[in-house]
């Protein structure tokens, strides 16, 4: 018997969470895709000691707890703010454009948001306990079990249905399970995913005039990264080509096109060895 994912309702109630699961990938690769630097993972004991020595977790760089489900998925649990970082737009969208990904985002202030891509394509989503994927097999199951109501303009959660029931159905449909005790006790590897060096482009996309973001190079050293459009490889956006905006400035990026600054959040990290 597996733990499933129904139990994540209310996970880290005081902080909220962003849970990302990716099929066919190990936890180390997923962490690097989310921004972690290779070789910087901490075991559970080191993480616990670091959190005791450092200021509150909200003052530190975004910290991910990572692991494998045991049935072919890797997962990362992060603070909900991690998904809003500019550096995540490029590598994050590369992840979504080529893999099967499930993300559950819970800020604790609004209903959780669920997004699913299968093999790089949108498959199902839920926002404000409503879904526009009316004919999807998961939606039909939710309606058939009385968990959702098929209303004229949208399909929404039925009155009195708990979030755990929704998570249970989603987990069953996609074959998701998580190690409950290991996550609740934080007995898994952790790693910081924020860049040590922040790169802020001073120019706009040369193709569409939109936002540029630094992409590649976990240490953000000159020559490691390029600048790509925020809609680079993002499909299905009105006004853009089917494959997304191709705008980019290749590496090495001229220094006058960017503002580079040290990420001061790392100054607040105190490791057990005193570094």
Kinemage of the C-alpha trace (Angstrom):
@kinemage 1
@onewidth
@group {chain A} dominant
@subgroup {mainchain}
@vectorlist {calphas} color= white
{ca unk a 1} P 0.000 0.000 0.000
{ca unk a 2} L 1.351 3.443 -0.946
{ca unk a 3} L 0.895 6.801 0.735
{ca unk a 4} L -0.684 8.437 -2.342
{ca unk a 5} L -0.961 12.247 -2.265
{ca unk a 6} L -4.330 12.877 -0.541
{ca unk a 7} L -2.446 13.608 2.694
{ca unk a 8} L -0.687 16.720 1.288
{ca unk a 9} L -3.808 18.791 2.020
{ca unk a 10} L -2.566 21.295 4.598
{ca unk a 11} L 1.088 20.333 4.143
{ca unk a 12} L 3.242 23.025 5.803
{ca unk a 13} L 0.172 25.094 6.712
{ca unk a 14} L 2.302 27.959 8.006
{ca unk a 15} L 4.394 28.334 4.840
{ca unk a 16} L 2.471 26.819 1.937
{ca unk a 17} L 4.264 24.792 -0.697
{ca unk a 18} L 4.932 24.150 -4.349
{ca unk a 19} L 5.133 20.442 -5.174
{ca unk a 20} L 6.619 19.444 -8.520
{ca unk a 21} L 6.646 15.843 -9.747
{ca unk a 22} L 8.367 14.833 -12.996
{ca unk a 23} L 8.084 11.406 -14.597
{ca unk a 24} L 11.182 9.570 -15.792
{ca unk a 25} L 13.724 11.816 -14.038
{ca unk a 26} L 15.792 11.359 -10.874
{ca unk a 27} L 15.699 13.790 -7.969
{ca unk a 28} L 19.183 15.168 -8.627
{ca unk a 29} L 18.387 16.163 -12.196
{ca unk a 30} L 15.069 17.696 -11.177
{ca unk a 31} L 16.759 19.836 -8.532
{ca unk a 32} L 19.307 21.131 -11.038
{ca unk a 33} L 16.501 21.861 -13.508
{ca unk a 34} L 14.856 23.950 -10.785
{ca unk a 35} L 18.025 25.974 -10.275
{ca unk a 36} L 20.187 24.016 -7.827
{ca unk a 37} L 23.949 23.898 -8.311
{ca unk a 38} L 25.371 20.373 -8.659
{ca unk a 39} L 27.290 19.263 -5.593
{ca unk a 40} L 25.433 21.511 -3.125
{ca unk a 41} L 22.907 19.001 -1.750
{ca unk a 42} L 22.602 18.678 2.040
{ca unk a 43} L 21.494 15.574 3.895
{ca unk a 44} L 18.605 15.796 6.349
{ca unk a 45} L 20.772 16.228 9.461
{ca unk a 46} L 22.883 18.990 7.902
{ca unk a 47} L 19.720 20.753 6.745
{ca unk a 48} L 18.157 20.607 10.206
{ca unk a 49} L 21.295 22.024 11.809
{ca unk a 50} L 21.555 24.751 9.152
{ca unk a 51} L 17.955 25.810 9.790
{ca unk a 52} L 18.629 25.967 13.523
{ca unk a 53} L 21.697 28.182 13.024
{ca unk a 54} L 20.255 30.456 10.320
{ca unk a 55} L 17.439 33.046 10.485
{ca unk a 56} L 13.877 32.028 9.646
{ca unk a 57} L 13.411 29.962 6.502
{ca unk a 58} L 11.612 32.826 4.754
{ca unk a 59} L 14.845 34.895 4.963
{ca unk a 60} L 16.945 32.220 3.247
{ca unk a 61} L 17.261 31.393 -0.454
{ca unk a 62} L 14.492 29.090 -1.701
{ca unk a 63} L 15.120 25.620 -0.274
{ca unk a 64} L 13.853 22.466 -1.988
{ca unk a 65} L 13.343 19.057 -0.394
{ca unk a 66} L 13.834 16.436 -3.090
{ca unk a 67} L 13.333 12.718 -3.515
{ca unk a 68} L 12.074 9.871 -5.672
{ca unk a 69} L 8.614 8.342 -5.389
{ca unk a 70} L 9.745 4.778 -5.983
{ca unk a 71} L 7.495 4.383 -9.035
{ca unk a 72} L 9.313 6.415 -11.675
{ca unk a 73} L 8.772 10.015 -10.570
{ca unk a 74} L 11.062 12.569 -8.938
{ca unk a 75} L 9.624 15.275 -6.717
{ca unk a 76} L 10.603 18.568 -5.137
{ca unk a 77} L 8.810 20.429 -2.344
{ca unk a 78} L 9.583 24.159 -2.311
{ca unk a 79} L 8.104 27.356 -0.860
{ca unk a 80} L 5.295 28.730 -3.053
{ca unk a 81} L 7.366 31.833 -3.890
{ca unk a 82} L 9.901 29.733 -5.817
{ca unk a 83} L 7.690 29.514 -8.891
{ca unk a 84} L 7.599 33.315 -9.252
{ca unk a 85} L 11.352 33.832 -9.585
{ca unk a 86} L 12.447 35.256 -12.952
{ca unk a 87} L 15.240 32.675 -13.274
{ca unk a 88} L 12.643 29.903 -13.194
{ca unk a 89} L 10.812 31.029 -16.312
{ca unk a 90} L 13.388 29.692 -18.765
{ca unk a 91} L 14.518 26.371 -17.265
{ca unk a 92} L 11.104 25.793 -15.742
{ca unk a 93} L 9.410 26.099 -19.097
{ca unk a 94} L 11.966 23.820 -20.711
{ca unk a 95} L 10.946 21.259 -18.119
{ca unk a 96} L 7.264 21.718 -18.933
{ca unk a 97} L 7.813 21.696 -22.690
{ca unk a 98} L 9.387 18.237 -22.870
{ca unk a 99} L 8.315 16.156 -19.853
{ca unk a 100} L 5.333 14.841 -17.936
{ca unk a 101} L 5.007 17.241 -15.001
{ca unk a 102} L 2.495 17.673 -12.186
{ca unk a 103} L 2.628 20.785 -10.019
{ca unk a 104} L 0.506 21.506 -6.963
{ca unk a 105} L 0.831 25.107 -5.735
{ca unk a 106} L -0.682 26.097 -2.392
{ca unk a 107} L -0.083 29.567 -0.960
{ca unk a 108} L -2.432 28.821 2.020
{ca unk a 109} L -4.316 32.013 1.125
{ca unk a 110} L -6.116 30.767 -2.001
{ca unk a 111} L -7.355 27.368 -3.199
{ca unk a 112} L -4.509 25.208 -4.526
{ca unk a 113} L -3.635 25.339 -8.213
{ca unk a 114} L -2.890 22.090 -10.055
{ca unk a 115} L -1.203 21.962 -13.475
{ca unk a 116} L -0.394 18.858 -15.490
{ca unk a 117} L 1.546 18.487 -18.725
{ca unk a 118} L 1.993 15.096 -20.391
{ca unk a 119} L 4.960 14.762 -22.744
{ca unk a 120} L 5.254 18.535 -22.934
{ca unk a 121} L 1.588 19.242 -23.662
{ca unk a 122} L -1.168 20.574 -21.438
{ca unk a 123} L -3.259 17.719 -20.062
{ca unk a 124} L -5.311 19.001 -17.107
{ca unk a 125} L -5.495 21.921 -14.682
{ca unk a 126} L -7.475 23.153 -11.715
{ca unk a 127} L -7.798 26.769 -10.509
{ca unk a 128} L -10.190 28.007 -7.800
{ca unk a 129} L -11.493 24.414 -7.727
{ca unk a 130} L -12.665 24.802 -11.327
{ca unk a 131} L -11.417 23.135 -14.493
{ca unk a 132} L -11.933 23.976 -18.146
{ca unk a 133} L -10.907 20.449 -19.166
{ca unk a 134} L -14.531 19.326 -19.190
{ca unk a 135} L -14.104 16.144 -21.253
{ca unk a 136} L -10.859 14.922 -19.690
{ca unk a 137} L -11.131 11.422 -18.125
{ca unk a 138} L -10.098 12.812 -14.736
{ca unk a 139} L -12.840 15.441 -14.861
{ca unk a 140} L -15.409 12.841 -15.875
{ca unk a 141} L -14.318 10.688 -12.930
{ca unk a 142} L -14.631 13.621 -10.509
{ca unk a 143} L -18.153 14.280 -11.786
{ca unk a 144} L -19.150 10.595 -11.759
{ca unk a 145} L -18.017 10.227 -8.133
{ca unk a 146} L -19.990 13.306 -7.087
{ca unk a 147} L -16.863 15.282 -6.230
{ca unk a 148} L -17.436 17.889 -8.978
{ca unk a 149} L -20.494 19.424 -10.620
{ca unk a 150} L -20.759 19.718 -14.403
{ca unk a 151} L -22.324 23.197 -14.572
{ca unk a 152} L -23.208 25.037 -17.835
{ca unk a 153} L -20.159 27.319 -17.896
{ca unk a 154} L -17.565 25.346 -15.939
{ca unk a 155} L -16.922 22.177 -13.974
{ca unk a 156} L -16.383 22.928 -10.287
{ca unk a 157} L -15.979 21.200 -6.936
{ca unk a 158} L -19.203 20.126 -5.251
{ca unk a 159} L -20.159 21.662 -1.909
{ca unk a 160} L -18.680 19.870 1.084
{ca unk a 161} L -15.955 18.042 -0.835
{ca unk a 162} L -12.552 18.279 0.822
{ca unk a 163} L -9.322 19.103 -0.963
{ca unk a 164} L -7.928 15.714 0.094
{ca unk a 165} L -10.573 13.993 -2.052
{ca unk a 166} L -9.459 16.019 -5.073
{ca unk a 167} L -5.814 15.167 -4.425
{ca unk a 168} L -6.719 11.488 -4.067
{ca unk a 169} L -8.421 11.447 -7.465
{ca unk a 170} L -5.535 13.299 -9.137
{ca unk a 171} L -3.001 10.944 -7.572
{ca unk a 172} L -4.928 7.862 -8.628
{ca unk a 173} L -5.316 9.094 -12.199
{ca unk a 174} L -1.640 9.905 -12.758
{ca unk a 175} L -0.184 7.214 -10.497
{ca unk a 176} L 1.300 9.595 -7.918
{ca unk a 177} L 2.553 8.681 -4.469
{ca unk a 178} L 4.854 10.407 -1.988
{ca unk a 179} L 6.749 9.175 1.096
{ca unk a 180} L 4.570 10.778 3.744
{ca unk a 181} L 6.678 10.251 6.876
{ca unk a 182} L 9.958 11.207 5.180
{ca unk a 183} L 8.481 14.488 3.930
{ca unk a 184} L 6.707 15.436 7.163
{ca unk a 185} L 9.856 14.703 9.191
{ca unk a 186} L 12.089 16.342 6.547
{ca unk a 187} L 14.285 13.242 6.354
{ca unk a 188} L 15.223 13.842 2.717
{ca unk a 189} L 18.015 15.734 0.932
{ca unk a 190} L 17.621 19.508 0.616
{ca unk a 191} L 19.222 22.010 -1.725
{ca unk a 192} L 19.016 25.740 -2.384
{ca unk a 193} L 17.614 26.496 -5.834
{ca unk a 194} L 18.098 30.273 -6.083
{ca unk a 195} L 21.016 31.586 -8.178
{ca unk a 196} L 24.009 32.765 -6.184
{ca unk a 197} L 24.414 35.553 -8.720
{ca unk a 198} L 21.381 37.496 -9.946
{ca unk a 199} L 21.330 38.579 -13.589
{ca unk a 200} L 18.852 41.284 -14.597
{ca unk a 201} L 18.715 42.054 -18.342
{ca unk a 202} L 18.730 45.746 -19.250
{ca unk a 203} L 17.303 45.096 -22.721
{ca unk a 204} L 14.115 43.645 -24.163
{ca unk a 205} L 13.628 40.675 -26.468
{ca unk a 206} L 15.067 41.528 -29.914
{ca unk a 207} L 12.158 39.730 -31.625
{ca unk a 208} L 8.981 40.627 -29.723
{ca unk a 209} L 10.078 43.324 -27.276
{ca unk a 210} L 9.091 41.218 -24.271
{ca unk a 211} L 10.980 40.309 -21.112
{ca unk a 212} L 14.350 38.587 -21.361
{ca unk a 213} L 15.597 36.153 -18.708
{ca unk a 214} L 18.972 34.564 -17.988
{ca unk a 215} L 18.932 30.886 -18.934
{ca unk a 216} L 21.586 28.299 -18.092
{ca unk a 217} L 24.665 28.326 -15.914
{ca unk a 218} L 23.776 27.712 -12.276
{ca unk a 219} L 26.594 29.969 -11.094
{ca unk a 220} L 25.598 32.735 -13.525
{ca unk a 221} L 29.202 33.351 -14.524
{ca unk a 222} L 29.981 35.271 -17.757
{ca unk a 223} L 29.793 32.925 -20.705
{ca unk a 224} L 27.649 30.373 -18.838
{ca unk a 225} L 24.242 31.814 -19.601
{ca unk a 226} L 22.339 33.340 -22.483
{ca unk a 227} L 19.312 35.628 -22.484
{ca unk a 228} L 16.078 34.180 -23.819
{ca unk a 229} L 12.595 35.596 -24.272
{ca unk a 230} L 10.152 34.847 -21.450
{ca unk a 231} L 8.047 33.122 -24.144
{ca unk a 232} L 10.950 31.088 -25.526
{ca unk a 233} L 9.649 27.573 -26.326
{ca unk a 234} L 6.250 28.416 -24.807
{ca unk a 235} L 3.612 26.997 -27.120
{ca unk a 236} L 0.007 28.029 -27.610
{ca unk a 237} L 0.360 31.709 -26.693
{ca unk a 238} L -1.786 34.033 -28.775
{ca unk a 239} L 0.290 36.361 -30.935
{ca unk a 240} L 3.373 34.117 -30.975
{ca unk a 241} L 4.522 31.435 -33.427
{ca unk a 242} L 3.360 27.881 -32.592
{ca unk a 243} L 6.768 27.059 -31.103
{ca unk a 244} L 6.975 30.250 -29.047
{ca unk a 245} L 9.138 33.346 -29.440
{ca unk a 246} L 12.639 32.536 -30.787
{ca unk a 247} L 14.203 35.706 -29.331
{ca unk a 248} L 17.528 35.264 -27.568
{ca unk a 249} L 20.956 36.802 -27.050
{ca unk a 250} L 23.559 34.010 -27.098
{ca unk a 251} L 26.424 33.509 -24.657
{ca unk a 252} L 28.658 35.199 -23.810
{ca unk a 253} L 26.215 38.034 -23.141
{ca unk a 254} L 27.857 41.490 -23.458
{ca unk a 255} L 28.248 42.874 -19.909
{ca unk a 256} L 26.588 46.183 -20.767
{ca unk a 257} L 23.294 44.343 -21.476
{ca unk a 258} L 22.865 43.032 -17.938
{ca unk a 259} L 23.007 44.103 -14.315
{ca unk a 260} L 24.759 41.505 -12.173
{ca unk a 261} L 24.474 41.377 -8.372
{ca unk a 262} L 25.273 38.921 -5.597
{ca unk a 263} L 22.219 37.234 -4.057
{ca unk a 264} L 22.297 38.631 -0.519
{ca unk a 265} L 19.998 35.886 0.792
{ca unk a 266} L 22.995 33.542 0.811
{ca unk a 267} L 24.738 35.776 3.362
{ca unk a 268} L 22.134 34.640 5.903
{ca unk a 269} L 22.870 30.922 5.482
{ca unk a 270} L 24.893 29.481 8.375
{ca unk a 271} L 26.150 25.942 7.762
{ca unk a 272} L 27.204 23.631 10.604
{ca unk a 273} L 30.854 23.791 9.511
{ca unk a 274} L 30.789 27.574 9.982
{ca unk a 275} L 30.824 28.466 6.261
